Amino acid sequence: MVSLRDLEHLVETSRSRRIKIIVRFRDTKYLITIDGEIKATDINGTKVPWSRAFQQPPHVVLSTYKIDKIDVMCGDDLVATYSSFNDLVKSVGKHGC
């Protein structure tokens, strides 16, 4: 279960360390992108309305949708890849630009 506290921590970490976190799911064409804010994007990285992409709040989506992979980016460079949200939360503090 993804907590609001963990999600807030990721948003703050992405803002302070200037990283972008991209969460890809198995059963949808939409992604969650965290780069100082939480937003829904399509596979091209274009921001889309949250209500069109997902029907639940971010922490519920992250808890219930099957995650394909989570990429941590510094600019255009891939810094790390994770297969679970918990692994990301445990080690996101060591990444930065």
C-alpha positions in Angstrom: 0.0 0.0 0.0 1.4 3.4 -1.0 1.0 6.0 1.7 0.4 9.7 1.2 3.5 10.3 3.2 5.7 8.2 0.9 4.2 10.0 -2.1 4.8 13.4 -0.6 8.4 12.4 0.2 9.0 11.4 -3.5 7.6 14.7 -4.7 9.8 16.7 -2.4 12.9 14.6 -3.3 12.2 15.0 -7.0 12.0 18.7 -6.5 15.1 19.1 -4.3 17.3 16.7 -6.3 15.9 17.7 -9.7 15.0 14.2 -10.8 12.0 12.9 -12.7 10.3 9.7 -11.7 8.3 7.9 -14.4 5.9 5.1 -13.4 4.8 2.8 -16.2 1.9 0.5 -15.7 1.1 -2.8 -17.5 -2.6 -2.3 -18.3 -2.9 1.3 -19.3 -1.2 3.7 -21.8 -1.0 6.5 -19.3 1.9 7.1 -16.9 2.5 8.9 -13.7 5.3 11.4 -13.8 6.7 13.0 -10.6 9.0 16.0 -11.2 8.2 18.4 -8.4 4.5 17.6 -8.9 2.4 14.5 -9.7 0.9 14.4 -13.1 -0.6 12.0 -15.6 1.2 11.8 -18.9 0.8 9.7 -22.1 3.5 7.5 -23.5 5.0 10.6 -25.4 5.3 12.5 -22.1 2.5 14.9 -22.8 0.5 16.0 -19.8 -3.1 14.8 -19.8 -6.0 15.5 -17.4 -5.8 13.3 -14.4 -9.5 12.4 -14.7 -9.0 11.1 -18.2 -6.0 8.9 -17.4 -7.0 7.6 -13.9 -10.2 7.5 -11.9 -8.6 7.4 -8.4 -6.1 9.6 -6.6 -2.4 9.0 -7.1 -1.7 6.9 -4.0 -4.6 4.6 -4.9 -3.4 4.2 -8.5 0.1 3.4 -7.3 -1.3 0.8 -4.9 -3.7 -0.9 -7.2 -2.4 -0.7 -10.8 0.3 -3.3 -11.8 3.6 -1.5 -12.2 5.7 -2.4 -15.2 8.7 -0.4 -14.3 9.7 2.9 -12.6 12.5 5.0 -14.2 14.4 7.7 -12.4 15.7 10.3 -14.8 18.2 13.1 -14.5 17.5 15.2 -17.5 17.5 12.8 -20.4 19.8 10.3 -18.6 18.4 7.2 -16.9 19.7 7.0 -13.4 17.9 3.9 -12.1 15.1 1.5 -12.8 12.9 -0.2 -10.2 10.1 -2.8 -10.4 8.3 -1.8 -7.3 7.2 1.3 -5.6 8.7 0.2 -2.2 12.1 -0.3 -3.8 11.9 3.2 -5.2 10.9 4.7 -1.8 13.8 2.9 0.0 16.5 4.2 -2.3 15.3 7.4 -4.0 17.4 9.6 -1.6 20.6 8.4 -3.2 19.7 9.7 -6.7 20.3 13.2 -7.9 21.5 15.3 -10.7 
